């Protein structure tokens, strides 16, 4: 017992020393290269304005409204067969699974947290959903990565399809871990009915707070990635370190080296920046960090395998790499998966409203 305590103390001291070293190193680099750090911050702000806020904020609002209005619970009856058979999860989880695929990485985790808070799902079910309800949105993958970074929108579509299939596979495999004797459907303890107006106001407030949190992490890690460029690294090491640190910059560097499997691997892993955005949900659900990281690594590997298979067997109109200055109009392109996702959510909203009206009658 004493030996175990001493070992834990040594681990704590080692981690504390490592953290302090990183802080001092970061502070020294900021003071020595302020222009480079400022350049990274500027790029991060541009990324938030032109990419993240337009592509993620509407889905953050929509996901919050679906949960707060009770629509997630009502729509569960439509998809209960699929979610129960495929993922061993209640039907209400289908809304979070769909939104995680079309809304971006933090949207799914945020929706899982809200559903657990409302009592729609159990803690164990929440943990399992956090293993696979983490996906880059189609607007980012198809438009930004596919069209802008690789110069071929078809590649972006294949990358997005690979991410979806990989995520669903991880969701199916999650049945093998984190099992418990909890009932399939949780008991909604504080599931009070909320008016349409209050659901909208609450969704706007929560989504704004979550969006600000995402942007803060992105700006910080954009600065870090800008400073990493100062290190004398080989091309492969540069892609690896940047890809592990921040997804967008990692994809850009991988595309510059014409390594599409590396782009798929970076998208599948997500990057530490994206992981920290959803870490409050992981911590709140008490999901072991080793399970979370293992799921990200498995998802990354599966994405590479699926992408390689699809890329070899599907025809492409062109296969070129084109890296240029960041355009401001590309991010407003229409994305078919996004439109389909919005239509599905609107359909569920209408069904929920009809259900509520009939219930009153």
N, C-alpha and C positions, 0 to 999 in steps of 0.2 A: 504493500500500500504506500509506504514511504517512498519507495523507488519510483512508483508510478507518478506520485506527486512531484518528485524532483524532475522527472522527464517532462511533465506538463509545464513546469516552471521554465525549463530550458527552452522548450518550444515557444513559450510566450516571450522570453527574452530575445530569442533569435528573430521572431517575427517583428517585435518592437524595434530591434536594431535595424532590420531590413527596411521597415517603414520610415524610420528616422533618416536613414541613409538616402532613400529615394527623395524624401522631402527636401533635404539639403542639396542634393544633386539637381533637383528641379529648380530650386531657388537660385542656385549658382548659374545654371544655364539661362534662366530668365534674365538675370542681371548682365550676363556676358553677351547674349544674343537677343536683345529686346526687339529688334526689327523682325527677326525671324519668328519670334513668338507672336508678335502683332500680326504678321502675315497669316499665321495659322488661325488666330482668333477671327480675323476678317473672313477667311474662307469658311470657317465654321458658321459665322453669322449668315453669310450668303447661302450656305447649304440649308440652314433653317428656313430662311425666307423663301427660297426658290424651290426647295424640294420637300422638306419635312412638313412644314405647316400646311401647304396646299394639299399634299397627298395623305396626311395622317389626321389632321384635326377634325375634318368632317366625320371620319370613322370613329374617332374617339368620342365625339358627341353622340353619334348614333348608337354605339355600343353601350354608353352610359344610359341613354334613354331606354333602350331595349330592356335593360335590367331593372331600372327604377320604375318603369311603367308596368312591370310584371309580364311583358310580352314574351320574355325568354321562357317563362314557365308555361304559358299558354301555347307557344309554338312547339313545345316539346312533344306534344301528342302527334305532330306531323312527322317527326323524325325519330321517334323513340325506337322504332324497330331497328333502324340503321345504327344508331349510336349504342344501343344495348348489345347488338350482335357483334359489331365491329370493334368497339372500344370498351364494352362492359360499363357504360356510363348512362345516366338518365337522359331522356330526350331533350331536356332543357339545355344540355351542354352543346347541342347542335349549333345554337346561335353563336356561342363563343368560338366554336371550331371554325365556322364560316367566316366570322369577323376577323379571326386571327390570320386567315389566309388572304384577305383582301384589304385589311386595314393597316398592316405593319406590325413590327415586333412588339411594341408595348401595349397594343390594343387588346390582344388576346389575354395577356397577363392581367391587365386592369379589369377586364370583364370577368375573369375567373375569380379575382379577389372580391368584386362586388357581388357575384352570385353566391360566394361562400358567406359573405356578410349578411345577405338576405336570407340565407338558410336553404337555398335551392340545392346545394351540393355539400357533401361531407368534406372534412379535411383531407381524407385519403384521396377522394376523387379530385380535389383541387390540386394536390401534389402531382397526381398523374397527368392532369391537363397541362400543368406547367412544364412538363417534359416535352410536349409537342405543339402546344398552341403558341408557338413563337416563330413567326415567319415574316420575312421582308415582303412588303406589299407589291402588287403587280405594277403600280405606277412607277415605283423605284426600279424594280428588276427589269421590266420590259422597256420603259422609256429611257431611264438614266443609264443603267448598265448595258442594256441591249443596244439601243439606238445611239446613244451618245458615246459610251466608252468603247464598244466593240464595232460600231459602225454598221450593225446589222440587227434590225428589230426581231428577225426570226430567231436569232440566238437568244435574245431576251425572253422570247416566248418559251423556248425549250428550257432555259434556265428556270423560269417560273414553274413550268410543269414538273420539272425535276424536284424542285423544292416542295411542291404540294404532295407529290407521290412519296417523297422521303418522309415528310412530316406525318402523313397518314400511316406509313409503315411503322414509324417510331411510336405512334399512338396505339397501334395494334400490339406492338411488342411490349408496351407498358403494362399490359395485362399480366405479364409474367413477373413484374416487380411491384413493390409497394402494395401488396394485397393485404386485405384485412377482412374481418367479419362484419364490417359496416354494411347496412342495408344499401341497396342499389340507389334508392332515392332518399335524399335527406329530408328531415322534417323542418319545414320553414317556421322558425320560432318567432321572428319579428317581421313576418311577411304582411305588413299592414298595407292596405290599398292606398295608392297615392294618385292624386289628380294629374291630369294631362299637363296642366300648367306647372305644377311643382316638379313633375318629372323632367320637363324641359329645362327649368331653372337649375335643378340639381345636376343634370347632365352637362350643361354649359359650364357650371362652376367646377365640377370635377375634371372635365376634359381640358379646361384652361389650365388648371393646376398641373395636370399630368403633362400637358404639352410644354409648359414652362420647364418642368423637370427634365424632359427629354432634350430640349434645346440647350439647357445648361450643360448637360453631359457632353453633347455633341461639340459645343464650342470648346470646352476644356480639352477633349481628346483630339480635336483638330489642332489645337496648339501643341499638344504632346507629339502628334505625328509630324508636325512641321519641324520640331526639334530633333526627332529621330532621324530626319533626313541629313542632319549634320554628321551622323556617325559614319565611319568608313566601313560600310557593310557591302557584301557582295549582293548581286541582284536577287538571288534566291533568299538570302537571309533578310534582305530588306522587305521582300514580299511577305515572308513568314511573320516577321515581327509586326509589320504594319497591319497585316490581315488579322492577326490575333488581337491587336490593339483596337482598331477601328475599321468597320466593315466597308464604308464608302471609299476611303483612301486605299484600303487593301485591294478592293476590286479594281480601282483605277490603275494601280501599279501592276497588278496581274494582267490586266488587259493591255497595258503598254508593252509587256514582254510577250504578248500573243499567246498566253497560257490560259486557255479557256477552262480546263479542269481546275486550275488554281482559283479562277474566278468562282466556279461552282463551290469549291471547298470553303472559300471565304464567306460566301453567302450562306452556306449550310451551317457554319459555325456561329456566325453572327457578330463576333468581336466582343471584347471586354466592355467596350463602351455601351453596347446594346444590353449586355448582361447586367451591368450596373443599373440601367434604367428600370429593369424589372426585379432587381434584387430585393426591394421592399416586399414584393409579393412572395418571393422565395423564402425570405426570412419569416414573414408572418405565417406562412403555411408550415414552417419548420421542415422544409424540404432539404434533405442532406445535400450539401454542395457537391459531393462526389457524384451523386446521382444526376444532378443537373448538368455538370460538366461532361459526364459520360454520355448523356443523351445528346449534347451538342456535338461531341466528337463523332458519335455514331451517325447523327443526322448529316454531318459534313461528309463522312465517307459514303453514305448512301446516295447523297446528292451527286457526288462525283461519278459513282457507278451508273446511276440512272441517266445522268446527263450524257455520259460517254455512249451509252447504248442508244439513246434517242438521237444524238448528234450524228451517229454513223448511219442510222436507218431512215432519218427524215431528210428530205431534200431542202436545200437552202438556196435562196435566190442569189446571194452573194456572201462571201466570207472574207471580209476585209476588216482591218483594224484602223480606226481613225480617232486619234486623240487631238483635241484642239482646245481652244479657250472655252470657258463655260458659257453656253448660250442661256438666255433667259426665257426663251419661248418653248424650248423642248419639253418643259415640265408641265405644260398645259395641254399636252396631247391627250386625246381620248383613249382610254384603256378599256378594251372589251371586258376583261375579267372584273374590273372595278364597276363597270356599268351593270353587269350581271349581278354582282354582289349587292349593289344598291337596290336593284329591282327586287331581288329576293327579300331583302329587309323591308322594303316598302310593302310587298305582298303580305309579309308576316304582320306588319303594322295594321294593314287593313283587316286582316283576319282577326287580329286582337280586338280592334275597335268593334267589329261586328259581333264578336263574342260578348263584349261588354254590354252592348246595346240589347242584345237578346236576353242577357242575364237580368237586366233591369226590368224588361217587359214581363 
